[in-house]
Amino acid sequence: MRKHHSNLLLIFTRNPELGKCKTRLASTIGDNAALRVYIFLLEHTKNITAGLDAEKRVYYSEEIWHDDIWDAEEFSKKLQQGGDLGKRMVNAFQQGFQDGFKKIIIIGSDMYDLTQDDLQRAFKALEKTDFVIGPAEDGGYYLLGMKKMKPELFKNKAWGTKTVLNDTLNDLKSEKFILLQERNDVDLYEDIKDIEAFQPFLKHINK
């Protein structure tokens, strides 16, 4: 039986299948290496979230995998619902608030830069403010947290483009929010080519 938390962490993942994840990265390093990079990032995400003092829900993109790295004792498993990323996120947040959680944060699973301290800071920030955002270097965000529902954050966004952060901040103009430190998510070869941890996955193109 899990203890009851007021904090909820939503982790959005893609099912790690060949040719279906990290496609922009794969265009440079190939499907096999891109899949290995994504599995490495999933492991990192699991490691930084496992000990966090919060309820944790992993939302799969395609189907729930029962026998994988996400231990069902530690992580609840759900399926993303909705036609685009905005609908999928709003549905996950709404479910969390309906279930009685007070502070809800969502992250993806491709953030090598992210630490457990970052997540703890984000939950702590929500003690002082209603919203918290982690801006990504590419113009999106890697983390969004809230204490109250604001559906417009998930509407009229060109998901996956560099306008997402600015459009989201415009929606928050009349709200209290805290911006976290900027971080880099992994989408392109340029995001990992100079990071030592990724070199084993890049040997075939660095010869």
N, C-alpha and C positions, 0 to 999 in steps of 0.2 A: 504493500500500500504506500503510494507516494504521500509525503507530507504536503499539506496545502500551502501553496505559495500565493503571494499577491503579485509576484513578478512572472511574466511569461515571455519566453524567448521563442520566436518563430524563425526556423531555419529553412529557407527555400533552397531546394537542390534539384538538379537534373539527375535522372537515372543515368549512371555512368555506362553508356553503351557506345560501342565503336561507331564513329561517323556521326554521332548525334550530340556530342558535347564539345564545347570550345572550338566551334567551327572556324572562327576567324584565326585562332591560333593554329589550327590544323592546316590552314591554307599555306602556312610557312613550314611547319615542322612535321606534317603528316598526321593522319588519323590515329595511328597507334601511339605515337609519342604524346599527342594531345590528350588521349584517353588516360595515359599514365600520369600526366601532369594533373588532370582533373581528380583522379583517385588520390593523388598525393595531397591536393588541396582539401578534398573531403576529409581525409585523415587529420589534417591540421585543424579543420573546423571542429571536428569531433573532439580533438584533444583540448582545444581552448574553451569548449562549452561544457564538457562533461562535469567538471567540478563546480560550475556556476550555481549560485544559490537562486535558482529559478526553476519553474516548470519549463520543460523544453519540448517543442513539437517540431518534428521534421516533416516538411511538406514536399512530397515527391511530385515531379512534373508529369510522369506517365502512369506509373503504377506503384503501389506500395510493395517494397521488397522486405520480406520478413526475416530473411537470413542474410544480413549484410553487416557493415561496420557499426550501424546504429543499434546499440543495445536497447531492447524494448523495456528493460528495467529502468533505464535512464531517460529514454527519449520516446514520447508518444509519436505514432506514425499516422500521417494524414495524407490525403491526396489534394493537390491544388485544384480549385474549382473556378472556372471562368474562362472567357474567351481570350482575354489578354492579361498581361502582367498586372495591370491596375485592378482588374476585377478579381484576379486571384489573391492579390494582397488584401484588398478591402474585405473579401469574404473571410480570410484568415483572422484579420483584426476584429471583425464583427463577432465572429465565433468566440474569440478570446474574451471580449468584453461581456458577451452574453453569459459566459461561463464564470464571470465574477472576478476576473483579473483586473488589477488597478493600473499596473504599468506594463505596457506591451512594447517589445522591441522586435523588429524584423531585420535579419541579415541574409545575405546570400551565402554561397559556399565556395567562393573563389578569391578569398582575401588572405593572402600569405602575410600581409602587413598587420593583420588584426591579432590582438592578444586578449586574454581573459581580463586583464586590467582595463582594457578599452571598454569591454562590455560592462564591467562593474561600474566604471565611471559613467557610462550612459544611463544605467539604472539610477545611479546616485543623482545625476543631473535632473532626472524626472521628479526628484523630491522637491526641487526648486522651481521647476517650469513644467509646462504642459506638453512640450514637444522637444525632441532632440534629433539632430541630423548629423550624420557623418558624411561630409562631402568627399566624393571621389575625384581623382585628378582628371578623369575624362569628362567631367561635367555632369555626371550622375551622382548618386549617393550609394554608400555601402551599408548604411544603417539608418533606420527611421524608428523613432520611439514616440509613444504618445500615452497620455493619461485620459484623453477623451477622444471620441470618434470625430473625424473630420473627413467625410467622404470625398470632398473636392480635391484632396491631395492625390487621389487616384484616378481623376478624370482629366481628359484633354491633355494627355502627355504623349510625346513621341518617345515611347520607351526604348532604351538602348541608344539614345542620342545625347549629344552634349547640352541639350536645352533642359533636361529633366530637373537638374538642381535649381536653376534659376526660376523655372515655372513653379516648382514646389515652394521655393522661398516667397514668391509672389503670393501664393495662396496663404502663406503664414504671416503676411504683413500685419494683421491685426491681432496676432497671437503672441504669447510669450514662448520663445524657443531658445535653445542653446545649440551652437555649432561646435562640433567636435573637431579634432585635428584632421586635416586632409590625409587621405590614404589612397594607395594605388591598388585597384583590383586587377586581376589577371585576365586579359582578353586577347592580347596581341603578343607576338614574339618579342617586341621591344619591351614589354612589361617584365620579361623574365630573363632576357639574354645576359644581363650582367649580375644576376643573383646566383650566388654559389650553390644554393640548395637545389636549383633547377638544372645545373650542369649535367648530371647523369642522364637527363631526358633529352639533351641536346647534342650528345656526342656525334650522332650520325650526320648532323649538318655542320658541325664545327671542325670536321676533319680537313 
